[in-house]
Amino acid sequence: MNNQGKLLIGGIVAVLIAFSLSFIFENLWIGYWTAFAVATVWLFILDRSIISKSSSRVLIRTFIVLFLITQLLAAIQFYNQSVRQVEILRTIRTTIVSNISQTEMEKALQHTLRHYYMDSDPSETTLENSFRELFGDRMEEGGRFLHEHDSPDEDMNFTYKIATPDSIVLAVTATYTPGIDPNFENNTGKRGMYQAHTILTKNGVRYEREN
């Protein structure tokens, strides 16, 4: 095999190796930009070694430059599109977690409030008593409140707090869904995740988003 053949094969192998970084770092763009840089260097060496000696070097160089420019513009456009899609998916996920968690917490606390006023004597009991009577099987040590359809990979972590006998707080912190402030410190020890709480008093239920 002559030197030109070795150069061509070597360049292709180098680009493929550079792109394989995508799998090592689990990031497509690391591999793509590394491969693009290697390909650019390879084309420069190819130009010095082979193309510069060709009678059609101006045409070939023009084609190479146009090819690099179109690839660069296409990559930038695709990257921007990917960023927008990630933001859209993040917004959708946040909306789903927010709606499900709010419904879950309000449902439990409204049920507690209804039980307190309709199925017991308010003068002789408390909201805490009604809450424990209804959801005692979902109240765990450490303040964890089991989701109605709890699963090991659940994104929502519910907790309860008996602030006073007539004031109960249910809170939710997401495992994977980010909130508004990336530096927000969550109840679970993580940072930047979605978090909200719902407060029950004798006057009703109030939902508040924290992050």
Backbone torsions as a table, in degrees:
resi	resn	phi	psi	omega
1	MET	NA	130.4	-178.8
2	ASN	-76.9	174.6	-176.8
3	ASN	-63.7	-35.0	179.8
4	GLN	-64.4	-42.6	178.6
5	GLY	-64.2	-41.8	177.8
6	LYS	-62.6	-39.0	179.9
7	LEU	-64.8	-42.9	179.9
8	LEU	-64.5	-48.5	-179.3
9	ILE	-65.8	-40.7	179.3
10	GLY	-61.6	-39.1	179.0
11	GLY	-65.8	-43.5	179.8
12	ILE	-62.7	-44.1	179.1
13	VAL	-63.3	-41.2	-179.2
14	ALA	-63.2	-41.2	178.6
15	VAL	-65.2	-42.3	179.8
16	LEU	-64.7	-40.3	178.2
17	ILE	-64.5	-42.5	179.0
18	ALA	-61.3	-41.7	-179.2
19	PHE	-69.2	-25.1	179.9
20	SER	-64.8	-14.4	175.7
21	LEU	-61.1	-22.7	177.3
22	SER	-58.4	-39.2	-178.2
23	PHE	-78.5	-33.1	-179.8
24	ILE	-68.9	-45.4	-177.9
25	PHE	-95.8	-0.5	-179.3
26	GLU	53.9	42.6	179.6
27	ASN	-144.1	113.1	-176.7
28	LEU	-59.6	-39.5	-172.8
29	TRP	-71.4	-31.4	175.9
30	ILE	-60.6	-47.0	179.2
31	GLY	-65.9	-40.3	-177.1
32	TYR	-64.6	-50.0	-176.1
33	TRP	-69.3	-33.4	175.8
34	THR	-65.6	-43.7	178.2
35	ALA	-64.2	-38.4	179.1
36	PHE	-63.6	-42.9	179.6
37	ALA	-65.5	-43.5	179.1
38	VAL	-63.3	-41.8	179.5
39	ALA	-63.4	-38.1	179.3
40	THR	-65.0	-44.3	178.1
41	VAL	-63.9	-41.8	179.4
42	TRP	-62.0	-42.7	178.6
43	LEU	-65.2	-34.4	177.3
44	PHE	-65.2	-44.6	177.9
45	ILE	-64.5	-39.7	178.1
46	LEU	-61.5	-38.9	178.8
47	ASP	-64.8	-44.8	-179.2
48	ARG	-66.0	-34.9	-172.5
49	SER	-89.2	-36.9	-171.8
50	ILE	-122.5	-54.3	-171.2
51	ILE	-63.2	-38.1	-177.6
52	SER	-62.9	-20.0	-179.7
53	LYS	-93.4	-3.1	-177.7
54	SER	-88.4	148.8	178.0
55	SER	-72.6	-18.9	179.6
56	SER	-103.3	27.7	-173.5
57	ARG	-63.0	-33.4	-179.8
58	VAL	-65.2	-44.2	180.0
59	LEU	-65.9	-43.0	-179.1
60	ILE	-65.8	-43.2	179.3
61	ARG	-63.6	-39.1	177.6
62	THR	-62.1	-43.4	179.2
63	PHE	-62.9	-42.8	-179.2
64	ILE	-64.0	-44.2	-179.8
65	VAL	-63.3	-44.4	178.4
66	LEU	-63.1	-38.1	179.7
67	PHE	-64.0	-45.4	179.9
68	LEU	-64.3	-41.1	-179.7
69	ILE	-64.5	-45.8	-179.6
70	THR	-64.3	-38.4	178.3
71	GLN	-65.9	-39.9	179.5
72	LEU	-65.5	-46.0	179.5
73	LEU	-64.4	-40.7	179.0
74	ALA	-64.1	-39.4	179.5
75	ALA	-65.7	-42.2	179.2
76	ILE	-63.8	-43.3	178.9
77	GLN	-63.4	-43.2	-180.0
78	PHE	-66.3	-38.5	179.0
79	TYR	-63.6	-46.3	178.9
80	ASN	-61.8	-38.9	178.1
81	GLN	-65.4	-39.4	178.7
82	SER	-64.4	-40.8	178.7
83	VAL	-62.3	-43.7	179.2
84	ARG	-63.3	-39.9	179.7
85	GLN	-65.8	-38.5	177.6
86	VAL	-62.9	-42.5	179.5
87	GLU	-64.1	-40.0	179.2
88	ILE	-65.1	-45.9	179.2
89	LEU	-63.2	-37.6	178.6
90	ARG	-65.1	-42.1	178.6
91	THR	-63.7	-42.8	179.3
92	ILE	-62.9	-45.0	-179.5
93	ARG	-62.4	-43.5	179.2
94	THR	-61.8	-41.7	179.1
95	THR	-62.7	-42.3	179.8
96	ILE	-63.9	-48.3	-179.8
97	VAL	-62.0	-41.9	180.0
98	SER	-62.2	-47.7	-177.6
99	ASN	-66.2	-44.1	-178.3
100	ILE	-66.0	-46.0	-177.7
101	SER	-66.5	-41.0	178.6
102	GLN	-63.0	-44.2	178.8
103	THR	-62.6	-43.1	-179.0
104	GLU	-61.4	-48.6	-176.5
105	MET	-70.8	-44.5	-179.3
106	GLU	-64.9	-37.0	178.9
107	LYS	-60.5	-47.2	-179.2
108	ALA	-64.6	-44.4	-176.6
109	LEU	-74.3	-35.4	175.9
110	GLN	-66.8	-37.0	175.8
111	HIS	-62.7	-40.9	177.7
112	THR	-62.6	-45.0	-178.8
113	LEU	-64.2	-40.4	178.3
114	ARG	-65.0	-41.6	178.2
115	HIS	-63.9	-40.2	-179.1
116	TYR	-61.5	-43.7	-175.8
117	TYR	-88.0	-29.1	-172.5
118	MET	-106.4	-27.0	-174.9
119	ASP	-114.5	10.6	178.3
120	SER	-150.2	174.5	178.5
121	ASP	-97.6	105.6	-176.8
122	PRO	-55.3	-25.6	-178.2
123	SER	-76.8	-14.6	-175.6
124	GLU	-119.0	0.8	-178.6
125	THR	-139.0	-178.7	-179.3
126	THR	-131.9	167.6	175.4
127	LEU	-63.0	-34.7	178.4
128	GLU	-60.4	-42.8	179.2
129	ASN	-61.5	-43.6	178.9
130	SER	-64.4	-41.4	-179.2
131	PHE	-63.6	-44.5	180.0
132	ARG	-67.9	-35.9	179.4
133	GLU	-65.2	-38.4	-177.4
134	LEU	-83.0	-38.2	-169.9
135	PHE	-125.8	22.5	179.9
136	GLY	-58.9	-31.2	-179.9
137	ASP	-75.1	-11.2	179.1
138	ARG	-106.6	-0.5	179.5
139	MET	-95.7	116.6	-179.3
140	GLU	-108.2	163.0	177.3
141	GLU	-62.5	146.3	-177.8
142	GLY	88.4	-0.3	175.9
143	GLY	89.9	7.2	179.6
144	ARG	-76.3	135.0	178.9
145	PHE	-115.8	117.0	-174.8
146	LEU	-68.2	135.5	174.2
147	HIS	-65.0	147.6	-178.9
148	GLU	-57.0	-33.7	177.1
149	HIS	-123.7	56.4	-173.7
150	ASP	-64.8	141.6	177.6
151	SER	-144.7	157.7	-176.5
152	PRO	-59.1	-32.3	-177.6
153	ASP	-99.2	22.5	-177.9
154	GLU	-62.1	134.9	179.8
155	ASP	-80.5	-19.2	-174.7
156	MET	-107.8	124.7	177.9
157	ASN	-107.9	111.9	-177.9
158	PHE	-96.5	141.9	174.5
159	THR	-134.0	158.3	177.2
160	TYR	-126.2	155.0	177.2
161	LYS	-146.3	127.8	175.1
162	ILE	-91.4	91.9	-177.5
163	ALA	-64.8	-46.8	173.2
164	THR	-144.6	168.9	178.0
165	PRO	-56.0	-22.8	180.0
166	ASP	-119.7	27.1	177.0
167	SER	-146.6	113.5	-176.3
168	ILE	-121.4	136.1	-178.8
169	VAL	-120.3	124.6	170.3
170	LEU	-106.8	133.3	-179.7
171	ALA	-126.7	154.7	177.6
172	VAL	-133.6	136.9	174.4
173	THR	-129.4	129.4	-178.9
174	ALA	-80.4	147.7	178.2
175	THR	-85.7	-38.2	-173.6
176	TYR	-119.4	-19.4	-174.1
177	THR	-88.1	119.5	-178.9
178	PRO	-74.0	153.7	176.9
179	GLY	-99.4	-154.8	-176.9
180	ILE	-81.5	-47.2	-176.5
181	ASP	-99.9	115.5	-179.1
182	PRO	-67.3	-16.3	-179.0
183	ASN	-98.9	2.7	-179.9
184	PHE	-66.2	132.1	-179.9
185	GLU	-91.9	116.0	-176.9
186	ASN	-81.6	165.2	178.9
187	ASN	-63.2	-26.7	-177.3
188	THR	-84.5	-3.7	-178.6
189	GLY	98.7	-12.3	177.0
190	LYS	-78.8	177.4	178.0
191	ARG	-128.9	141.5	171.3
192	GLY	80.7	4.4	-178.8
193	MET	-87.2	159.9	178.6
194	TYR	-62.2	138.2	178.1
195	GLN	-151.5	142.2	178.8
196	ALA	-155.0	165.7	176.0
197	HIS	-145.4	158.2	178.4
198	THR	-127.7	130.5	-175.9
199	ILE	-109.6	131.4	176.4
200	LEU	-110.5	126.1	170.5
201	THR	-132.0	179.5	179.1
202	LYS	-65.4	-17.5	-179.9
203	ASN	-87.0	-9.0	178.6
204	GLY	136.6	-161.1	-175.4
205	VAL	-118.4	135.8	178.9
206	ARG	-130.9	126.4	-179.4
207	TYR	-101.8	135.4	179.5
208	GLU	-139.1	130.2	175.2
209	ARG	-88.1	134.5	-179.9
210	GLU	-100.4	-36.8	178.8
211	ASN	-153.3	NA	NA
